[in-house]
Amino acid sequence: MLKLVVCVSGGGTNLQAIIDAITDKRITNAEIVGVISNNKNAYALERAKNHGIPAYCISPKDFASREQFNQAFLQKMQELDPGLIVLAGFLVVLPETMIKSYHNRIINIHPSLIPSFCGTGFYGLKVHEGALKRGVKTTGATVHFVDEGTDTGPIILQKAVMVEADDTPEILQKRVMEQAEWEIMPKAIDLIANDKIEVKDGIVWRK
């Protein structure tokens, strides 16, 4: 059984998609052992508690230095001992020591088709604002492994979503979540939990 820790900063819609997929057996051989948020007001923490999942708030604001926060964050992660860390809208830069300790065991969901509209500065609505400003006709979402760069790790799954003529960033964000993010994040977890992928030379392959 693959132990998951889900890290989230906001409402936790992707967390809910994961919980639902485990309940519906679309994710097998996996369980969520903890949810961590940097935001004490994140509704994701309530979602976790409502499903009997241990929930923790570890915020940089509660520590005198970033180093102390990183140490506390890493310590809690080590206590939970996950086989996979899932970043589901987590707006905190991970400590480099954590990335190295959990090499190819951290995944992230990004609301675009990487390498478009990704990297430093592209998060949340800013991604969709960028897509609309550029006038792309297709956008989507990407699940990828996390490395030391920003949105640069090996791509696991992608799903395209059409851009409509009257889209606003908010409308497009909702469509990308519903049609892509909530589908490919659970699917990626299920693939990993059932040992159906491997990474060779920075590229993900199905077994």
N, C-alpha and C positions, 0 to 999 in steps of 0.2 A: 504493500500500500504506500503510494507516494504521498508524503506529508507536504502540504502547501501552506505557505504564509503569504497572505495577500496584503500588499501595502497600498494605501489609498489616501488621497487628501480631501476628497469631497463627498458627493452623494452616494457613490458606490454602486452605480448602475451596472458596471462590469462585474463587480463583486456579486451582485444579485444574479447576473447571468451565469456566473460560475456555480453559485449555490443551486440555482434551478437545474443546471445541467447535471450536477452530481445527483440531485434528487431524482431526475428523470432518467438516470443511467446513460446519458449521453457522454458523461465523463465517468470512466470506470477506473478502479484501482487507485483512487486518489481521495484524500480527505483534507479539509482545511483545519489546521491545528491552531491558527491564530490570524488575527487581523491587526495590522499596525497602521496608525495614522499619525501624521505630524500636526493634525488639527483637532483639538478637543471637541469642536462643534461639528465635526464631519458626521453626516447622517450614516455614513458607512459603518461607524461604530455601533449605531443602533441596529442596523441591519444584522450585524454579526451577533449581537446580544439576543436579538429576536429569534435567531436560529441556534442558540446555545453554543456559539463559537467564542472563545476567549478573545477579548478586544483590548488593545493597549494604545494609549496616546503617548508618543515620545516626540516632543516638540523642541526644536532648536531654541525656542524662546525661553525654555525652562532651564537652560544651561548657560554658564558664564562664557563658554567658548564653543566654537564649532567642534573642536577636538573632543571636548567632553561629551557633546551630543553624539558624535560618531561612535565614541567608546560605548555609551549606553545603548545606542541603537544596535551595534554589533553584538553586545553582550546579550540583549534580549533575543536577537536572532539565533545566537548560539544555544541559548536555553531552549528555544522552540525546535531547534534542530531540523529545519525543513530539507526535503530533498529538492524542492523547487520554490523559488521566491517569485511571486507574481506581482509586477508593478501595474496596477490598474488605475491610472490617473494619479500617480504619486509624484508630486511636484517638489521633490527633494533630490539633490544630487547625491548619489550613493558614495560612501567612503571607498576609496580605491582598494583598501584592504578587504572590504566585503566583496568587491567585484572579483578580486584575485582568489579569495577563499571559496567563492561559489562560481567558479568558471563554468560557463555553459549550463548554469543552474539558476539563472535569473532571466525572466522573460518580461517584455514590455509590450503594451499595445500603443500604437501611434496612429492618429486619425488622418493618415494620408497614405498614398502609395509611395513608400520610400523607394528612390531617393528624392522624390519631390516634396517640397514643403516640410522639411525636417531639419534637425540640427538646432543650434543655439537660437533661442528666440521664438521657435515654432512650437507652441503648446496651446491647448485649449482652443478658444475661438480664433486665436491668431492664425492657426493652420487653415481654417476655413475662410477667413478673411483673405489670406494669401491666395488660396485657390480661386476664389471668386474674382479677385483683382486681376489675376493672370488670365482669366477667361477660359480655364480648362473645361472640357466637356465631361471628363471622367475623373473622379477622385476615389477615395476608398479608405481602407485601413490595413495596417501591417502589424503582425506579431513577429517580434524578433528577439534573439538572445541579446543580452546586455554586455557590452564590453566597455573599455575605458573611454571611448568616444561618445558623442551624443547622437543616438539613433544610427549607429554605424555597425552594430553587431549583426551576425548572420540572420538572414530572413527565414522565418519558419513558414508563415502563411500570409497571403494577401487576398483581399476581395475588393473588386471594383464596385463603385456606386455612381450612377449617372447624376450629373449636375443639371438642375432644371432652370429654366429662364427666369423664374421669379424667386429664386432662392435668396434668402438672407443667410448670414453666417450661422444664425441660430437654427434655422430650418435645415440647413445642410448638415450641421452638427448632429441634429436629431436623426436624420436619415442615415448618416454614416454609422451612428451607434446601432440603430435598429437593424439595418441591413447588412452591416459588416462586422463591427466590433463584437457585438453580442453573439455572433456566430463563430468567428474564427478564434477568439480567445479560448472558449471551451474546447474547440476542436484541437487546438494546439496543445492544451493541457492533456487531453485524452491521448494524443499521439505520444507525448513524452512519458505519460504514466504507463503506457503499454509498450514502451521501448520500440517505437516504430520509426524513429528518426535517428540520424547520426550526423555529426558535423565533421566534414573533411575539408581541409584547406580553406576554412572560413565559409563554406557553403553547406547548407542543410540538405540532406538527402533522405528520402523515404527508404526504409528497409523493406 
